[in-house]
Amino acid sequence: MTYSYFHKESDARLEMLIKESEIKRNQYTQKDSADYYTIAWNTGADQQVVIDEVQYVFPANALLPIMMNQSYRFEVADALILWQFNKEFYCIVNHDAEVGCLGFIFYGPVPVMWIPLDQPESESMNRLVEMFVEEFDLNEDIKTDMLRMLLVRLIIKITRLAKKQYWDETIGEQKYQLLRQYHFLVETNYKKEKQVQFYAGLMNKSPKTLSNVFALYGYKTPLQVIHERIVIETKRLLYYTDKSVKEIAYELGFEDVGHFSKFIKSCTQKTPSELKKLH
């Protein structure tokens, strides 16, 4: 069953999909722009999920937040409950501290978060699903606010569970905030800006400070974050669109196609054309 809400004036969209055999927007496409944040709940057994062409095991009775612009495919779609929403419906970045901080569950310390649920938490999630269904079925002026309040409640619940598992108090809130802010800025600007110095300037930090914080967490370097984001987008455009290598290079801010191909090969050991053939 699919429940949908759309506000025409603001383009705000929210969907809840309950054990559908086919999940909409399960792959990156130009038409959909893949601009939906997704929260997936696997109510069945362990299953495979592919995120940005990397295969993972999605544990039974666990939650999975998926960033906007990520591609994904589920092995058993009809075992899932999904919430999908765009930033016009709920802007994580500008929200309050509990679900803000650039969105812990989406811009968190690890690229993929698995959040297991115990029996009481599962029962609580089921009650929340029922409340969503009731609100989707109503036709009232305050429907937007009520659905948004329920989504906030869902995100708060998941954030609290995720912090129990992924929060490292030895690093501190300020450094976590810096990591998440950096990822968000890269997501917003990577097609035009490919130097760490640019992002450091936006954050009023030095590139060295950023590198030190990333190293403290045992994380990839700030430059690797930029390069990996470009590679991921390159693969999506190669795999899921009919755009030529030249068109993709220009879209990602490379004026010279040869330079773009060399860059991709240095990161993946394959040229863009070879990647497309392999896929």
VOLONU-877249 format. One record per residue (C-alpha): residue number from 1; residue in one letter; x negated, y, z negated. Coordinates in Angstrom, 1 decimal. Layout:
N
   k r      u      v      w
 NUM A      X      Y      Z
...
END
This chain:
279
   k r      u      v      w
   1 M    0.0    0.0    0.0
   2 T   -1.3    3.5    0.9
   3 Y   -0.2    6.6   -1.0
   4 S   -1.1    9.9    0.7
   5 Y   -1.0   13.6   -0.3
   6 F   -1.7   16.4    2.1
   7 H   -1.4   20.1    1.6
   8 K   -1.4   21.7    5.0
   9 E   -2.4   25.3    4.0
  10 S   -5.5   24.3    2.1
  11 D   -6.3   21.0    4.0
  12 A   -6.4   19.3    0.5
  13 R   -6.1   15.5    0.8
  14 L   -5.8   12.7   -1.6
  15 E   -5.2    9.0   -0.9
  16 M   -4.9    5.9   -3.0
  17 L   -5.1    2.6   -1.3
  18 I   -4.0   -0.5   -3.2
  19 K   -5.3   -3.8   -1.8
  20 E   -5.0   -2.9    1.8
  21 S   -6.3   -5.5    4.3
  22 E   -7.9   -2.7    6.2
  23 I   -9.5    0.3    4.5
  24 K   -9.3    3.6    6.4
  25 R  -12.6    5.5    7.0
  26 N  -14.6    2.3    6.2
  27 Q  -17.2    3.5    8.6
  28 Y  -18.7    6.9    9.4
  29 T  -17.1    8.5   12.4
  30 Q  -17.2   11.9   13.9
  31 K  -13.5   12.2   14.0
  32 D  -13.0   11.7   10.3
  33 S  -16.2   13.6    9.4
  34 A  -16.6   11.1    6.5
  35 D  -16.0   14.1    4.2
  36 Y  -14.1   12.1    1.5
  37 Y  -15.4   11.2   -1.9
  38 T  -14.4    7.6   -2.7
  39 I  -14.0    5.7   -5.9
  40 A  -13.6    1.9   -5.4
  41 W  -12.4   -0.6   -7.9
  42 N  -13.0   -4.2   -7.1
  43 T  -10.2   -6.1   -8.8
  44 G  -11.3   -9.4   -7.4
  45 A  -14.4  -11.6   -7.4
  46 D  -17.9  -10.5   -6.5
  47 Q  -18.0   -9.4   -2.9
  48 Q  -20.4   -7.9   -0.4
  49 V  -20.4   -4.2    0.4
  50 V  -22.6   -2.5    3.0
  51 I  -23.5    1.1    2.2
  52 D  -25.5    3.1    4.8
  53 E  -26.4   -0.3    6.3
  54 V  -27.8   -1.7    3.1
  55 Q  -26.1   -4.8    1.7
  56 Y  -25.2   -5.0   -2.0
  57 V  -23.1   -7.3   -4.2
  58 F  -20.1   -5.4   -5.5
  59 P  -19.5   -7.1   -8.9
  60 A  -16.1   -8.3  -10.0
  61 N  -13.9   -5.9  -12.0
  62 A  -16.3   -3.0  -11.4
  63 L  -16.1    0.6  -10.2
  64 L  -18.2    2.1   -7.4
  65 P  -18.3    5.8   -6.6
  66 I  -19.3    6.5   -3.0
  67 M  -20.5    9.9   -1.8
  68 M  -19.0   11.8    1.0
  69 N  -20.8   11.2    4.3
  70 Q  -21.8    7.7    3.2
  71 S  -20.7    4.8    5.5
  72 Y  -19.4    1.6    4.0
  73 R  -17.8   -1.7    4.8
  74 F  -16.2   -4.1    2.3
  75 E  -16.1   -7.8    2.6
  76 V  -12.7   -8.3    1.0
  77 A  -10.8   -5.0    1.4
  78 D   -7.5   -6.4    0.0
  79 A   -9.1   -6.9   -3.4
  80 L   -9.8   -3.2   -3.8
  81 I   -8.1   -0.1   -5.2
  82 L   -9.5    3.0   -3.6
  83 W   -9.1    6.7   -4.4
  84 Q  -10.3    9.0   -1.6
  85 F  -10.2   12.8   -1.7
  86 N  -11.9   15.8   -0.1
  87 K  -13.5   18.8   -1.6
  88 E  -10.5   20.9   -0.8
  89 F   -8.4   18.8   -3.2
  90 Y  -11.0   18.6   -5.9
  91 C  -14.4   20.3   -5.8
  92 I  -16.8   18.3   -8.1
  93 V  -19.6   20.8   -7.8
  94 N  -17.6   23.8   -9.2
  95 H  -15.7   21.9  -11.9
  96 D  -16.2   21.9  -15.7
  97 A  -19.1   20.3  -17.5
  98 E  -17.6   16.9  -18.3
  99 V  -17.0   16.1  -14.6
 100 G  -19.2   18.8  -13.2
 101 C  -23.0   19.0  -13.4
 102 L  -22.8   18.5   -9.6
 103 G  -20.8   15.4  -10.3
 104 F  -22.7   12.8  -12.3
 105 I  -21.1    9.8  -10.7
 106 F  -21.8   11.1   -7.1
 107 Y  -25.0   13.1   -7.6
 108 G  -26.3   10.9  -10.4
 109 P  -29.7    9.4  -11.2
 110 V  -29.4    6.4   -8.9
 111 P  -28.1    6.1   -5.3
 112 V  -25.5    3.4   -6.1
 113 M  -23.7    3.0   -9.4
 114 W  -22.0   -0.2  -10.5
 115 I  -19.7    0.5  -13.5
 116 P  -18.3   -2.7  -15.0
 117 L  -15.0   -2.7  -16.9
 118 D  -14.1   -4.8  -19.9
 119 Q  -10.6   -6.0  -20.6
 120 P   -9.3   -2.8  -22.5
 121 E  -10.9   -0.6  -19.8
 122 S   -9.2   -2.6  -17.1
 123 E   -5.8   -2.3  -18.8
 124 S   -6.4    1.5  -19.1
 125 M   -7.2    1.7  -15.4
 126 N   -4.1   -0.2  -14.5
 127 R   -2.0    2.2  -16.5
 128 L   -3.7    5.1  -14.7
 129 V   -2.9    3.5  -11.3
 130 E    0.8    3.3  -12.3
 131 M    0.8    6.9  -13.2
 132 F   -0.7    7.8   -9.8
 133 V    2.0    5.8   -8.1
 134 E    4.7    7.6  -10.0
 135 E    3.4   11.0   -9.1
 136 F    2.9   10.1   -5.4
 137 D    6.5    9.1   -5.3
 138 L    7.8   12.3   -6.8
 139 N    8.7   15.3   -4.7
 140 E    8.2   18.3   -7.0
 141 D    6.5   21.7   -6.7
 142 I    4.0   20.7   -9.4
 143 K    3.0   17.5   -7.6
 144 T   -0.4   18.9   -6.6
 145 D   -1.3   19.9  -10.1
 146 M   -0.2   16.6  -11.6
 147 L   -2.2   14.5   -9.0
 148 R   -5.2   16.7   -9.6
 149 M   -4.9   16.3  -13.3
 150 L   -4.8   12.5  -12.9
 151 L   -7.9   12.6  -10.7
 152 V   -9.7   14.6  -13.3
 153 R   -8.7   12.0  -15.9
 154 L  -10.0    9.2  -13.6
 155 I  -13.3   11.0  -13.0
 156 I  -13.8   11.8  -16.7
 157 K  -13.2    8.1  -17.6
 158 I  -15.7    6.9  -15.0
 159 T  -18.3    9.6  -15.9
 160 R  -18.2    8.5  -19.6
 161 L  -18.6    4.9  -18.7
 162 A  -21.4    5.7  -16.2
 163 K  -23.3    7.8  -18.7
 164 K  -23.4    4.9  -21.2
 165 Q  -25.1    2.8  -18.6
 166 Y  -27.3    5.3  -16.7
 167 W  -27.9    8.2  -19.0
 168 D  -31.5    8.5  -20.3
 169 E  -31.6   10.8  -23.3
 170 T  -35.4   11.1  -23.2
 171 I  -35.2   13.0  -20.0
 172 G  -32.6   15.5  -21.1
 173 E  -29.6   17.3  -19.5
 174 Q  -31.7   20.0  -17.9
 175 K  -33.8   17.7  -15.9
 176 Y  -30.8   15.6  -14.9
 177 Q  -29.2   18.8  -13.8
 178 L  -32.2   19.7  -11.7
 179 L  -32.2   16.3   -9.9
 180 R  -28.5   16.5   -9.1
 181 Q  -28.8   20.1   -7.9
 182 Y  -31.7   19.2   -5.6
 183 H  -29.7   16.3   -4.1
 184 F  -26.7   18.6   -3.5
 185 L  -28.8   21.3   -1.9
 186 V  -30.4   18.8    0.4
 187 E  -27.0   17.4    1.3
 188 T  -25.9   20.9    2.2
 189 N  -28.9   22.1    4.1
 190 Y  -31.0   19.2    5.4
 191 K  -30.1   19.8    9.1
 192 K  -31.7   23.2    9.0
 193 E  -34.2   23.1    6.2
 194 K  -36.7   20.3    5.8
 195 Q  -39.3   21.7    3.5
 196 V  -39.4   21.2   -0.3
 197 Q  -40.4   24.8   -0.7
 198 F  -37.1   26.1    0.6
 199 Y  -35.1   24.1   -2.0
 200 A  -37.5   25.0   -4.8
 201 G  -36.9   28.6   -4.0
 202 L  -33.1   28.2   -4.2
 203 M  -33.6   26.7   -7.6
 204 N  -36.1   29.2   -8.8
 205 K  -38.6   26.4   -9.4
 206 S  -42.0   25.6   -7.9
 207 P  -42.4   22.6   -5.6
 208 K  -44.8   21.3   -8.2
 209 T  -42.2   21.5  -11.0
 210 L  -39.8   19.5   -8.8
 211 S  -42.4   16.9   -8.1
 212 N  -43.1   16.5  -11.8
 213 V  -39.5   16.1  -12.8
 214 F  -38.9   13.5  -10.1
 215 A  -42.1   11.7  -11.2
 216 L  -40.9   11.7  -14.8
 217 Y  -37.8    9.7  -13.8
 218 G  -39.9    7.3  -11.7
 219 Y  -38.0    8.7   -8.7
 220 K  -38.9    9.1   -5.1
 221 T  -40.6   12.4   -4.2
 222 P  -38.6   15.5   -3.3
 223 L  -39.9   15.3    0.3
 224 Q  -38.8   11.6    0.5
 225 V  -35.3   12.7   -0.4
 226 I  -35.1   15.0    2.5
 227 H  -36.6   12.5    4.9
 228 E  -34.4    9.7    3.8
 229 R  -31.3   11.9    4.3
 230 I  -32.3   12.7    7.8
 231 V  -32.9    9.0    8.6
 232 I  -29.6    8.0    7.1
 233 E  -27.7   10.5    9.3
 234 T  -29.7    9.5   12.3
 235 K  -28.7    5.9   11.9
 236 R  -25.0    6.8   11.4
 237 L  -25.0    8.9   14.6
 238 L  -26.8    6.2   16.5
 239 Y  -24.6    3.4   15.2
 240 Y  -21.2    5.0   15.1
 241 T  -21.2    7.6   17.9
 242 D  -22.0    7.7   21.6
 243 K  -24.4   10.6   21.2
 244 S  -27.7   10.5   23.0
 245 V  -31.0   10.6   21.1
 246 K  -31.4   14.1   22.5
 247 E  -28.0   15.3   21.2
 248 I  -28.7   13.7   17.8
 249 A  -32.1   15.4   17.6
 250 Y  -30.6   18.8   18.2
 251 E  -27.8   18.2   15.8
 252 L  -30.3   17.4   13.1
 253 G  -32.4   20.5   13.7
 254 F  -35.2   19.2   15.9
 255 E  -35.9   21.3   18.9
 256 D  -38.3   18.8   20.4
 257 V  -37.0   15.3   21.1
 258 G  -40.5   13.8   21.1
 259 H  -41.1   15.2   17.6
 260 F  -37.8   13.8   16.4
 261 S  -38.6   10.3   17.7
 262 K  -42.1   10.4   16.1
 263 F  -40.6   11.5   12.8
 264 I  -38.0    8.6   12.8
 265 K  -40.7    6.1   13.8
 266 S  -43.0    7.3   11.0
 267 C  -40.1    6.7    8.5
 268 T  -38.7    3.5    9.9
 269 Q  -41.4    2.0   12.1
 270 K  -38.8    2.1   14.9
 271 T  -37.9    4.8   17.5
 272 P  -34.3    6.0   17.6
 273 S  -33.8    4.0   20.8
 274 E  -35.2    0.8   19.1
 275 L  -32.9    1.3   16.1
 276 K  -29.9    1.6   18.3
 277 K  -30.8   -1.6   20.2
 278 L  -31.4   -3.5   16.9
 279 H  -28.0   -2.5   15.6
END
